[in-house]
Structures are given as structure tokens and as C-alpha cells.
Amino acid sequence: MPRRDLYAVTVIVLSGILIFSVPLVHGIGLANDTLLHLVWLKDFVVSVENGYFIPRWLPESFNGLGSSTFYFYPPLPYYLGTVVTLFFDFEITRLLSVVTMLLIIFSGLSFYSLIRDKLSNNLAILFSLVYMFSPYHFIVDVGVRCALSELSSFIWYPIIFRSIIDIPTNKFSLITLSLALSGLFISHTISFLLFLPFWVSFLVFVSINSSRRSEFLFAGVFSIVICMLTTAFYWLPMVYYLDEIHASFWYNLDELIAHSFVGNTDKYDYGMQKNIAPIIDMVWLYLLSFLVFYFFVVYGTSKSGYGYFLFFLSAIGLFLVTTLSSFLWDFFYFAKRVQFSWRIFSVVEFLIIFSFAMHYKEVGVYLRRSRVFQYLLYFLLMIVVFYYIKLFSTYMVTVPQLKEAKALQIKALESSYGAEEYVPKYSDNKFREELESLSVDPVSFDESKVALKNLNVDHNLWKLEMEVLSPSEVVIKQFYFPTWKAINARTKESITVYPSTNEGLVTFEVGHDDSYLYIYIDVTPIEKYGIIISLVGLFLLFFLTVRNRQRIQFGMKGY
């Protein structure tokens, strides 16, 4: 590694560790989604330790009733937590702090790789630090929301843009672009959908200004195909089982979207929006201010189309989070799946910081020409610093608060309460409302017909030994999901599994011959197909990598 890169990596890593020094010692604060990620991270790590290398069902969620979370939720940040546990034995609250810190650090390193060739080393480091600790990225996604998956999306934006820029010169950029898109998809699928029109627009723009348009077109199509192939293990079961979860959360999407626009005065009355609305408005104003300033700089000095086009993309992003764009969200049904319109801030923040980095010299030239704009920039920076300090002091909590938050987190972990939208759909409303305080026997049956001799639960595998006096119904303490399977351990015959009437728990009929039973989460054909397709995608990437190396080694043109 060149000395300049080693220096940059050292500064970025140490900056991340310094900022997270208190949470690393005392645990992360109690943000909106902290408890969810603690529960999911704990159960995910335990699942991998038990040999489920693609965890989908979390048996300890919802007070031991189980959850289908990872049939639907992107898993990559949780794999990072699992990798950390291979080297360090952190308790779960500290592990979440470590994972959050690593995601921030990786985003800084990613941004540095994007701009290292465009600026001096110190300036590249400075812009990378700005990207790491920008208001939406750091204050909102870490301090306010603990949005672990959205945090990880910031890693992939710079890599995607760098790969597009390098298509004519770097023979491996096609492979890097494919992997980055795949990483974004299984980090935060919503961010993947939001970022899709932005990076495609950038690719088309760059290709128009290049004599090698066919290479750009091929790269765009090929990378999307490879992304869909390599991530099939995740999205194929997700789509297949989407109707199997309780959908009350999704029914409220219209209301959720309606209250999430900047400029909507009603949003302060809607749940989480009451807390986050002021900071969202502030982020919008700060980004808008810099965008307006940037326009004058580009208009006055830019000789490359990059400046105008990045300004155009950023302006579209800011427009999409205001009430003025509400008609677009109604027109595009899939857009409502993003839940909150202001998620686009993650994309806009990246675009504006990248724009300033790309045109830093032009900004300097323009400032030297006009004292008015010098003072305007200083004024904007003072406002940003003032609000940043105010927000930092509000949301980056003190040590006593962290200790109090940790006590609440440990209490929540005892019941492993999950997110309502991932409850299987078969339980009734009353049962779902009582989940936190619910007490259910591990196995329920008619004692006049069945006697339980032995019960052994090994994560997602239940082993029952019973004496069946007459045919009866047996219920185990796990939510029903179509992937549950029951077999007679002796005859290997399958037993039909179905949801109980009100609770939606795993239920099956036993007869005289069903003394030994295995009940477990099965790997269904759709999951196997997804895994096979993903392996095919990875094989294609490996083949192209090896092939490219061989062609370049012999002086031939790579793909």
C-alpha cells in the first residue's frame, strides 16, 4: 500500500474510533431502532453459530415465538457483526456499537477511494471525514435512528460511482460495479431502489460524453444482471413469501408517506416523525443552501459537464423529499415501499459532497474572484457548525444516559421483542398486542390423549418424544410459517403442519405411531433455487476476473 494511502487509512480509522470511543465502552444509545437491531443481531449471530449460514428464521424473537425477519430483511450488516464475533467476544450491546463504527469507517474509506486521484491527500482525507460525519449520515442514521442497514448503503455509493468513472480505463471496473450493486442490494434494498435512477443517469451521462458508449451500456446491463443473480438467495424467497407476514404495517404506507415530506406541518403528530421532523427540515435547508451556492460556482467556472449534471441530480433528490413531489409518490406505487421520502437524503448528501470534492479547485477560483461568495460560504459553514454542535449535543448522549439505555436494552433482549411487520400473518390482533407479556407453554396438547416424555430444542430443531394414547392436536411455541416441517423420526413420513386458529402457532396432528417427531425450519425449493442462482452469478464473476487477468497478462484487451 502506498504511503499516502496508508496515512489516509490510518487517519480515517482513528477518527472513527475516536468519535465512537464512548459508545464502544458503554454501549450504543437508545435510538429509534436500537432494540430491533440488538435483537436481530443477537439472533443472527446465534443462528450462524448453530450452522444456519443463511439465517432466515429467528426462533428467540417475540418472546420465544420466532420471527421471519430475515426472509425479508437484508442481511449483510449482520454478517459483519458475525465476522467480528469470530475475533472478539463482545457482549451484544457493545457488538452493535462496533458494527456501527465499522460501517462509518468503511464509508469513509470508500469515499476516499473515489476522490483520492482528484485531490491532494489531505483534501481527500478531509472530504472523506466530511462524508463520514455529515448530518444525515451520522446524526440521523446513527444518533436518531440507529439505521444499521441504511448506514451500510453509504459504503456502496462511492464504489458504484468510481466503477462507472473507471469503465474505460480499469478492466476490472465492471466486476467492481457488479459487486458494489450486489452489496448495496443486500445491505439496504430500499437504498438500492432509491439510488438506481441516480447511478443509471450518471452512467448514461458519462457514456454520452465518451467515445466508448457501448462499453458503458454493456457495463450497466451486465452489472444489473449479475447483481440479480448473486443476490437471488435473498430476494427470491423474499418475493415468494411476501404474503406470509402480518401486513398492518404496510397498509399504512399511504399515511406514512403523506407525513414524511419536508414542508408538511402535520408530520409532527405522527409517531417517530415528531422527533425526527425538525432535524430532517434542518438537513434539507443545509443541503439546499450548499446546492444553491454550488450552482453559482459551477455556473461561473465549470468547464466540465460533471458540475451541471451532479447539480441537476442533487436538485432532483431535494425536490423528491418535499410536498411538491407527493404526486410522483402516488403515481409510482413501488416508491411507497421506501416508507419515508426523506431516505433520499442519503443519496443527495453523497452527491453534494462528491460534487464539491470534484470541483474543489473551481470553488477556490470562484471564491478568489468574489468576496461576496467568500462571506456567503463562511456564513453557511458557521450555520452548519452551529446546528451540528446543537444536534450532536442533543442526540449523542452522555455516559449516564448510555448506562441507562444499556439497562433498557438488556431488559428488551430478555424478551427478544421484534418488529411487528415481520410477525407471520396467521395470529389475530389481540394475540399480537399481548406478545410482550405473553406466557405460552413450549408444547401444548390434550393431556388426556398425549403424554410428553422428552423435549429437546436445538435452535430451529424441535425433538419430541411422546406417548400418544389417541389422535390429538399438538401446538409448539413458534409462529407458523410455510417453511416449518414435521416428520416422524422413525418412518421419515411428513406430517402436515398448519397454524392454530387464533394464535397462528405451529400445529400438527399426531397418531399412535407418532412417538418420535422432528419439527424444524426446512430449506425449501425456492431457497435452494436462490442459492444455486447466486452461486452461478459468483462463478461468472470469478470466471471473468480470471479471464481478464489472463488477457491483460498477455497484452490483450480485457472485458
C-alpha positions as CSV (number, residue, x, y, z in Angstrom):
1,M,0.0,0.0,0.0
2,P,1.4,3.4,-1.0
3,R,2.5,5.6,1.9
4,R,-0.2,8.3,1.2
5,D,-2.9,5.6,1.3
6,L,-1.6,4.1,4.5
7,Y,-1.6,7.6,6.1
8,A,-5.2,8.2,4.9
9,V,-6.5,4.9,6.1
10,T,-4.8,5.5,9.5
11,V,-6.4,8.9,9.9
12,I,-9.9,7.7,8.8
13,V,-9.8,4.7,11.1
14,L,-8.5,6.6,14.1
15,S,-11.1,9.3,13.6
16,G,-13.9,6.7,13.6
17,I,-12.6,5.0,16.7
18,L,-12.2,8.4,18.5
19,I,-15.8,9.5,17.7
20,F,-17.1,6.1,18.9
21,S,-14.8,5.8,21.9
22,V,-17.7,6.4,24.5
23,P,-20.2,4.0,22.8
24,L,-17.5,1.4,22.4
25,V,-17.0,1.4,26.2
26,H,-20.6,1.9,27.4
27,G,-22.7,0.7,24.5
28,I,-24.8,2.5,21.9
29,G,-27.6,4.9,22.7
30,L,-31.3,4.2,22.7
31,A,-32.2,5.4,19.2
32,N,-35.5,4.5,17.4
33,D,-34.3,1.1,16.0
34,T,-31.7,0.2,18.6
35,L,-33.7,-2.5,20.3
36,L,-34.7,-4.1,16.9
37,H,-31.1,-4.3,15.7
38,L,-29.9,-5.7,19.1
39,V,-32.5,-8.5,18.9
40,W,-31.8,-9.3,15.3
41,L,-28.0,-9.1,15.6
42,K,-28.1,-11.4,18.6
43,D,-30.3,-14.0,17.0
44,F,-28.5,-13.7,13.7
45,V,-25.1,-14.4,15.2
46,V,-26.5,-17.4,17.2
47,S,-28.1,-18.8,14.1
48,V,-24.8,-18.7,12.2
49,E,-23.1,-20.3,15.2
50,N,-25.7,-23.1,15.1
51,G,-24.8,-23.9,11.5
52,Y,-27.5,-21.8,9.7
53,F,-25.2,-19.9,7.4
54,I,-28.1,-18.1,5.7
55,P,-30.3,-17.3,8.7
56,R,-33.9,-16.6,7.9
57,W,-36.0,-17.6,11.0
58,L,-35.1,-16.1,14.4
59,P,-36.6,-18.6,17.0
60,E,-36.0,-16.3,20.0
61,S,-37.8,-13.2,18.7
62,F,-41.1,-12.2,20.1
63,N,-40.6,-13.7,23.5
64,G,-39.6,-17.1,22.0
65,L,-42.4,-17.3,19.4
66,G,-40.0,-16.7,16.5
67,S,-39.8,-14.3,13.6
68,S,-39.5,-14.5,9.8
69,T,-37.3,-11.3,9.8
70,F,-34.5,-12.5,7.5
71,Y,-36.8,-13.9,4.9
72,F,-37.4,-10.2,4.1
73,Y,-34.7,-8.0,5.7
74,P,-31.2,-7.6,4.0
75,P,-28.6,-9.5,6.0
76,L,-25.2,-8.0,5.1
77,P,-24.6,-5.7,8.1
78,Y,-25.4,-8.7,10.4
79,Y,-22.9,-10.8,8.6
80,L,-20.4,-8.1,9.5
81,G,-21.4,-8.5,13.2
82,T,-20.9,-12.2,12.9
83,V,-17.4,-11.8,11.4
84,V,-16.5,-9.6,14.3
85,T,-17.6,-12.3,16.8
86,L,-15.1,-14.6,15.2
87,F,-12.2,-12.5,16.6
88,F,-13.7,-10.7,19.6
89,D,-16.1,-11.9,22.3
90,F,-18.2,-8.7,22.7
91,E,-21.5,-8.7,24.6
92,I,-24.3,-7.7,22.2
93,T,-24.7,-4.0,23.1
94,R,-21.1,-3.4,22.5
95,L,-21.1,-5.5,19.3
96,L,-23.8,-3.2,17.9
97,S,-21.5,-0.2,18.7
98,V,-18.6,-1.9,16.9
99,V,-20.6,-2.8,13.8
100,T,-22.0,0.8,13.6
101,M,-18.4,2.2,14.0
102,L,-17.1,-0.1,11.3
103,L,-19.9,0.9,8.8
104,I,-19.0,4.6,9.4
105,I,-15.2,3.9,8.9
106,F,-15.8,1.7,5.8
107,S,-17.9,4.5,4.2
108,G,-15.0,7.0,4.8
109,L,-12.5,4.6,3.2
110,S,-14.9,4.1,0.3
111,F,-15.3,7.8,-0.3
112,Y,-11.5,8.2,-0.1
113,S,-11.1,5.6,-2.9
114,L,-13.5,7.7,-5.0
115,I,-11.6,11.0,-4.8
116,R,-8.0,10.1,-4.0
117,D,-6.9,10.7,-7.6
118,K,-8.7,14.0,-7.9
119,L,-7.3,15.9,-4.9
120,S,-4.3,16.2,-2.7
121,N,-4.1,13.6,0.0
122,N,-5.0,15.9,2.9
123,L,-8.0,17.3,1.0
124,A,-9.1,13.7,0.1
125,I,-9.0,12.8,3.7
126,L,-10.9,15.9,4.7
127,F,-13.7,15.2,2.3
128,S,-13.8,11.6,3.4
129,L,-14.2,12.7,7.1
130,V,-17.0,15.2,6.0
131,Y,-18.7,12.3,4.3
132,M,-18.4,10.1,7.4
133,F,-19.8,12.6,9.8
134,S,-22.3,14.5,7.6
135,P,-25.5,15.4,9.3
136,Y,-27.9,12.8,7.8
137,H,-25.3,10.1,7.7
138,F,-24.1,10.4,11.2
139,I,-26.6,12.4,13.3
140,V,-29.8,10.9,11.8
141,D,-28.8,7.4,10.9
142,V,-26.6,6.8,14.0
143,G,-27.8,9.2,16.7
144,V,-31.6,9.4,16.0
145,R,-32.5,6.2,14.2
146,C,-29.7,3.6,14.6
147,A,-30.5,2.7,11.0
148,L,-27.9,-0.1,10.6
149,S,-28.8,-1.1,7.1
150,E,-29.1,2.4,5.7
151,L,-25.8,3.2,7.3
152,S,-24.2,0.4,5.2
153,S,-25.6,1.8,2.0
154,F,-23.2,4.8,2.3
155,I,-20.3,2.4,1.7
156,W,-21.5,1.4,-1.7
157,Y,-22.5,4.8,-3.3
158,P,-18.8,5.9,-3.9
159,I,-17.7,2.5,-5.1
160,I,-20.5,2.5,-7.7
161,F,-19.6,5.9,-9.0
162,R,-15.9,5.1,-9.0
163,S,-16.5,2.0,-11.0
164,I,-18.6,3.9,-13.6
165,I,-15.9,6.5,-14.0
166,D,-13.2,3.8,-14.4
167,I,-15.0,1.8,-17.0
168,P,-12.8,2.9,-20.0
169,T,-9.5,2.6,-18.1
170,N,-9.9,-0.1,-15.5
171,K,-10.6,-3.6,-16.8
172,F,-12.0,-4.8,-13.5
173,S,-14.4,-1.9,-13.0
174,L,-17.2,-4.0,-14.5
175,I,-16.7,-6.6,-11.8
176,T,-16.4,-4.0,-9.1
177,L,-19.6,-2.3,-10.2
178,S,-21.4,-5.7,-10.1
179,L,-20.2,-6.5,-6.6
180,A,-21.0,-3.0,-5.3
181,L,-24.6,-3.2,-6.6
182,S,-24.9,-6.6,-5.0
183,G,-23.5,-5.3,-1.8
184,L,-26.0,-2.4,-1.8
185,F,-28.9,-4.7,-2.6
186,I,-28.3,-7.0,0.4
187,S,-27.3,-4.1,2.7
188,H,-30.4,-2.0,2.2
189,T,-32.8,-2.9,-0.6
190,I,-34.7,0.4,-0.2
191,S,-31.5,2.4,-0.8
192,F,-30.8,0.2,-3.8
193,L,-34.1,1.2,-5.3
194,L,-33.6,4.9,-4.5
195,F,-30.1,5.0,-5.8
196,L,-30.9,3.1,-9.0
197,P,-32.2,6.0,-11.2
198,F,-29.3,8.2,-9.9
199,W,-26.4,5.9,-10.8
200,V,-28.1,4.9,-14.1
201,S,-28.5,8.6,-15.0
202,F,-24.8,9.2,-14.2
203,L,-23.7,6.2,-16.3
204,V,-25.8,7.4,-19.3
205,F,-24.4,10.9,-18.9
206,V,-20.8,9.7,-18.7
207,S,-21.3,7.4,-21.7
208,I,-22.8,10.2,-23.8
209,N,-19.6,12.2,-23.2
210,S,-17.4,9.2,-24.1
211,S,-16.4,7.7,-27.4
212,R,-16.8,4.2,-25.9
213,R,-20.5,4.3,-25.3
214,S,-21.1,0.6,-25.9
215,E,-18.8,-0.3,-23.0
216,F,-20.8,1.8,-20.6
217,L,-24.1,0.3,-21.9
218,F,-22.8,-3.2,-21.6
219,A,-21.4,-2.5,-18.1
220,G,-24.8,-1.1,-16.9
221,V,-26.8,-4.1,-18.2
222,F,-24.2,-6.7,-17.2
223,S,-23.9,-5.4,-13.6
224,I,-27.6,-5.4,-13.1
225,V,-27.9,-8.9,-14.3
226,I,-25.0,-10.1,-12.1
227,C,-26.5,-8.2,-9.1
228,M,-29.8,-10.0,-9.6
229,L,-28.0,-13.4,-9.9
230,T,-25.7,-13.0,-6.9
231,T,-28.4,-11.8,-4.6
232,A,-31.1,-14.3,-5.6
233,F,-30.5,-16.2,-2.4
234,Y,-32.1,-13.2,-0.7
235,W,-34.7,-11.7,-3.0
236,L,-36.2,-14.9,-4.4
237,P,-37.5,-16.2,-1.0
238,M,-38.4,-12.6,0.0
239,V,-40.7,-12.2,-3.0
240,Y,-42.1,-15.7,-2.8
241,Y,-43.1,-15.4,0.9
242,L,-44.1,-11.7,0.9
243,D,-47.8,-12.5,1.5
244,E,-47.0,-14.7,4.6
245,I,-46.4,-11.8,7.0
246,H,-48.7,-9.6,9.0
247,A,-49.3,-6.7,6.7
248,S,-50.8,-4.0,9.0
249,F,-47.6,-2.0,8.8
250,W,-47.7,-2.0,5.0
251,Y,-51.4,-1.0,5.0
252,N,-50.4,2.4,6.5
253,L,-47.9,3.2,3.7
254,D,-50.1,6.0,2.3
255,E,-50.4,7.6,5.7
256,L,-46.7,7.1,6.3
257,I,-45.6,8.7,3.1
258,A,-48.1,11.6,3.5
259,H,-46.5,12.6,6.8
260,S,-42.9,12.2,5.7
261,F,-42.4,15.1,3.3
262,V,-40.4,18.2,4.2
263,G,-42.8,21.1,4.5
264,N,-45.7,19.1,5.8
265,T,-46.8,20.7,9.1
266,D,-48.9,17.6,10.1
267,K,-45.8,15.4,10.4
268,Y,-45.1,16.4,13.9
269,D,-48.1,14.5,15.1
270,Y,-47.1,11.2,13.5
271,G,-45.1,8.8,15.7
272,M,-41.4,8.9,15.0
273,Q,-41.8,11.9,12.8
274,K,-42.5,14.0,15.9
275,N,-38.9,13.5,17.0
276,I,-37.2,13.5,13.6
277,A,-39.0,16.1,11.7
278,P,-37.0,19.1,13.0
279,I,-33.7,17.6,12.1
280,I,-35.0,16.5,8.7
281,D,-36.0,20.0,7.9
282,M,-32.6,21.3,9.0
283,V,-30.8,18.7,6.8
284,W,-32.9,19.8,3.9
285,L,-32.1,23.5,4.4
286,Y,-28.4,22.8,4.8
287,L,-28.3,20.7,1.7
288,L,-30.3,23.3,-0.3
289,S,-28.0,26.1,0.8
290,F,-24.9,24.4,-0.4
291,L,-26.7,23.3,-3.6
292,V,-27.6,27.0,-4.4
293,F,-24.0,28.1,-3.6
294,Y,-22.6,25.2,-5.7
295,F,-24.8,26.3,-8.6
296,F,-23.2,29.7,-8.8
297,V,-19.7,28.2,-8.6
298,V,-20.5,25.7,-11.4
299,Y,-22.2,28.4,-13.4
300,G,-19.2,30.7,-13.0
301,T,-16.3,28.4,-13.6
302,S,-17.2,24.8,-14.6
303,K,-15.9,23.7,-18.0
304,S,-16.9,20.1,-17.5
305,G,-20.4,18.7,-17.7
306,Y,-19.9,16.9,-14.4
307,G,-20.7,20.0,-12.4
308,Y,-24.0,20.8,-14.1
309,F,-25.1,17.2,-14.1
310,L,-24.3,16.5,-10.4
311,F,-26.1,19.7,-9.5
312,F,-29.1,18.5,-11.5
313,L,-29.2,15.1,-9.8
314,S,-28.9,16.7,-6.4
315,A,-31.7,19.2,-7.1
316,I,-34.0,16.3,-8.2
317,G,-33.2,14.5,-4.9
318,L,-34.1,17.5,-2.8
319,F,-37.3,18.0,-4.8
320,L,-38.4,14.4,-4.1
321,V,-38.4,14.9,-0.3
322,T,-40.8,17.9,-0.4
323,T,-44.6,18.0,-0.5
324,L,-44.3,19.4,-4.1
325,S,-43.3,15.9,-5.3
326,S,-46.1,14.0,-3.5
327,F,-47.9,13.4,-6.8
328,L,-44.9,11.3,-8.0
329,W,-45.1,9.0,-5.0
330,D,-48.8,8.4,-5.7
331,F,-48.1,7.7,-9.3
332,F,-45.3,5.2,-8.7
333,Y,-46.7,2.6,-6.4
334,F,-43.4,0.8,-5.7
335,A,-42.0,4.1,-4.4
336,K,-44.2,3.8,-1.3
337,R,-42.1,0.8,-0.2
338,V,-39.4,3.2,0.9
339,Q,-41.6,4.2,3.9
340,F,-40.1,7.6,4.3
341,S,-39.5,10.0,1.4
342,W,-36.6,11.6,3.2
343,R,-34.5,8.5,2.9
344,I,-33.3,10.1,-0.4
345,F,-31.2,12.4,1.8
346,S,-28.6,9.7,1.9
347,V,-28.2,9.9,-1.9
348,V,-28.3,13.7,-2.0
349,E,-25.7,14.1,0.7
350,F,-23.3,11.8,-1.2
351,L,-23.9,13.7,-4.4
352,I,-23.3,17.1,-3.0
353,I,-20.1,16.1,-1.1
354,F,-18.8,14.4,-4.2
355,S,-19.7,17.4,-6.3
356,F,-17.7,19.8,-4.0
357,A,-14.8,17.3,-4.0
358,M,-14.8,17.0,-7.8
359,H,-14.8,20.8,-8.2
360,Y,-12.8,21.9,-5.2
361,K,-10.3,23.8,-7.4
362,E,-13.1,25.6,-9.2
363,V,-14.7,26.6,-5.9
364,G,-11.4,28.1,-4.9
365,V,-11.1,30.0,-8.1
366,Y,-14.6,31.4,-7.8
367,L,-14.1,32.4,-4.2
368,R,-10.9,34.3,-5.1
369,R,-13.0,36.2,-7.7
370,S,-15.8,37.3,-5.4
371,R,-15.6,38.4,-1.7
372,V,-19.4,38.1,-1.6
373,F,-19.3,34.4,-2.1
374,Q,-16.4,34.0,0.3
375,Y,-18.5,35.5,3.0
376,L,-21.5,33.5,1.9
377,L,-19.6,30.3,2.2
378,Y,-18.2,31.2,5.6
379,F,-21.8,32.1,6.8
380,L,-23.1,28.7,5.5
381,L,-20.3,26.9,7.3
382,M,-20.9,28.7,10.5
383,I,-24.6,27.8,10.4
384,V,-23.8,24.1,9.7
385,V,-21.3,24.0,12.5
386,F,-23.7,25.6,14.9
387,Y,-26.6,23.2,14.1
388,Y,-24.2,20.3,14.0
389,I,-22.9,21.0,17.5
390,K,-26.5,21.5,18.7
391,L,-27.7,18.2,17.2
392,F,-24.6,16.4,18.4
393,S,-25.2,17.5,22.0
394,T,-28.9,16.5,21.7
395,Y,-28.6,13.1,20.2
396,M,-25.0,11.9,21.1
397,V,-25.9,11.1,24.7
398,T,-23.9,11.3,27.9
399,V,-22.3,8.4,29.7
400,P,-25.1,8.2,32.4
401,Q,-27.7,8.1,29.6
402,L,-25.8,5.4,27.8
403,K,-25.7,3.3,31.0
404,E,-29.5,3.8,31.4
405,A,-30.1,2.9,27.8
406,K,-28.0,-0.2,28.2
407,A,-30.1,-1.4,31.1
408,L,-33.3,-1.0,29.0
409,Q,-31.6,-2.8,26.1
410,I,-30.7,-5.8,28.3
411,K,-34.2,-5.9,29.5
412,A,-35.5,-5.9,25.9
413,L,-33.1,-8.6,24.9
414,E,-34.6,-10.9,27.6
415,S,-37.9,-10.9,25.7
416,S,-36.3,-10.5,22.3
417,Y,-39.1,-8.4,21.0
418,G,-39.0,-7.9,17.2
419,A,-40.7,-5.7,14.6
420,E,-44.4,-6.0,14.1
421,E,-44.2,-6.1,10.3
422,Y,-42.3,-9.4,10.5
423,V,-45.0,-11.3,12.5
424,P,-46.5,-14.1,10.4
425,K,-50.0,-13.2,9.3
426,Y,-51.9,-16.0,10.9
427,S,-52.2,-14.7,14.5
428,D,-55.1,-12.4,15.4
429,N,-54.7,-8.8,16.6
430,K,-55.4,-9.5,20.2
431,F,-52.7,-12.1,20.4
432,R,-50.2,-9.8,18.7
433,E,-51.0,-7.0,21.2
434,E,-50.1,-9.3,24.1
435,L,-46.8,-10.6,22.8
436,E,-44.5,-8.8,25.2
437,S,-46.2,-10.2,28.3
438,L,-47.4,-13.5,26.8
439,S,-46.7,-16.8,28.6
440,V,-47.1,-19.8,26.3
441,D,-46.1,-23.4,27.1
442,P,-43.3,-24.8,24.9
443,V,-45.6,-27.6,23.8
444,S,-49.4,-27.6,24.3
445,F,-51.7,-30.7,23.9
446,D,-54.6,-32.5,25.4
447,E,-53.1,-34.3,28.4
448,S,-55.8,-37.0,28.3
449,K,-54.6,-38.0,24.9
450,V,-50.9,-37.3,24.8
451,A,-48.1,-37.5,27.4
452,L,-44.8,-35.7,26.7
453,K,-41.8,-37.8,27.7
454,N,-38.9,-35.7,26.4
455,L,-38.4,-32.3,24.7
456,N,-35.1,-31.2,23.2
457,V,-35.0,-27.8,21.4
458,D,-31.8,-27.1,19.4
459,H,-32.3,-23.7,17.8
460,N,-34.8,-24.3,14.9
461,L,-35.0,-28.1,15.5
462,W,-37.6,-29.4,18.0
463,K,-37.3,-33.1,19.0
464,L,-40.4,-34.6,20.7
465,E,-40.8,-37.9,22.4
466,M,-44.4,-38.6,23.3
467,E,-46.8,-41.3,24.2
468,V,-49.9,-40.9,22.1
469,L,-53.0,-42.6,23.6
470,S,-55.3,-41.3,20.9
471,P,-55.0,-39.0,17.9
472,S,-54.7,-35.4,19.1
473,E,-53.5,-31.9,18.1
474,V,-50.1,-30.6,19.3
475,V,-49.0,-27.0,19.3
476,I,-45.4,-25.8,19.8
477,K,-44.4,-22.3,20.9
478,Q,-43.3,-20.9,17.5
479,F,-45.2,-18.8,15.0
480,Y,-46.4,-20.8,11.9
481,F,-44.6,-20.1,8.7
482,P,-44.8,-22.2,5.5
483,T,-41.2,-23.4,5.9
484,W,-41.9,-25.3,9.1
485,K,-41.9,-29.1,8.6
486,A,-42.7,-32.0,10.9
487,I,-41.7,-35.6,10.3
488,N,-41.9,-38.9,12.1
489,A,-38.3,-39.6,13.2
490,R,-38.7,-43.4,12.7
491,T,-40.7,-43.7,9.5
492,K,-39.5,-40.3,7.9
493,E,-43.1,-39.6,6.9
494,S,-44.1,-36.0,6.7
495,I,-46.8,-34.7,9.0
496,T,-49.0,-31.7,7.9
497,V,-48.2,-28.5,9.7
498,Y,-50.7,-25.7,9.9
499,P,-51.4,-22.5,12.0
500,S,-53.5,-22.7,15.2
501,T,-56.8,-20.8,14.9
502,N,-56.2,-17.6,16.9
503,E,-52.5,-17.6,17.8
504,G,-51.1,-18.7,14.5
505,L,-48.7,-21.1,16.2
506,V,-47.2,-24.3,14.6
507,T,-49.8,-27.0,14.9
508,F,-50.0,-30.6,13.7
509,E,-52.0,-33.9,14.3
510,V,-50.3,-36.9,15.9
511,G,-51.4,-40.5,15.8
512,H,-50.5,-43.7,17.7
513,D,-47.3,-44.2,15.6
514,D,-46.0,-40.7,16.0
515,S,-44.0,-41.2,19.2
516,Y,-40.8,-39.5,18.0
517,L,-41.1,-36.3,16.0
518,Y,-38.8,-33.7,14.5
519,I,-40.2,-30.3,13.8
520,Y,-37.8,-27.9,12.1
521,I,-37.4,-25.0,9.6
522,D,-36.9,-26.6,6.3
523,V,-34.8,-25.2,3.4
524,T,-37.5,-25.0,0.8
525,P,-37.0,-25.5,-3.0
526,I,-37.4,-21.7,-3.6
527,E,-34.5,-21.1,-1.2
528,K,-32.4,-23.8,-2.9
529,Y,-33.0,-22.3,-6.3
530,G,-32.0,-18.9,-5.0
531,I,-28.7,-20.2,-3.6
532,I,-27.9,-22.1,-6.8
533,I,-28.6,-18.9,-8.9
534,S,-26.4,-16.9,-6.6
535,L,-23.6,-19.4,-6.9
536,V,-23.9,-19.2,-10.7
537,G,-23.6,-15.4,-10.5
538,L,-20.5,-15.7,-8.3
539,F,-19.0,-18.2,-10.7
540,L,-19.5,-15.9,-13.6
541,L,-17.7,-13.1,-11.7
542,F,-14.9,-15.4,-10.8
543,F,-14.6,-16.6,-14.4
544,L,-14.5,-13.0,-15.8
545,T,-11.9,-12.0,-13.2
546,V,-9.6,-14.9,-14.1
547,R,-10.2,-14.4,-17.7
548,N,-9.4,-10.7,-17.5
549,R,-6.2,-11.3,-15.7
550,Q,-5.0,-13.7,-18.3
551,R,-5.9,-11.4,-21.2
552,I,-4.2,-8.4,-19.6
553,Q,-1.1,-10.5,-18.8
554,F,-0.8,-11.4,-22.5
555,G,-1.3,-7.8,-23.6
556,M,-4.8,-8.3,-24.8
557,K,-7.9,-6.1,-24.1
558,G,-9.9,-7.1,-21.1
559,Y,-13.6,-7.2,-20.9
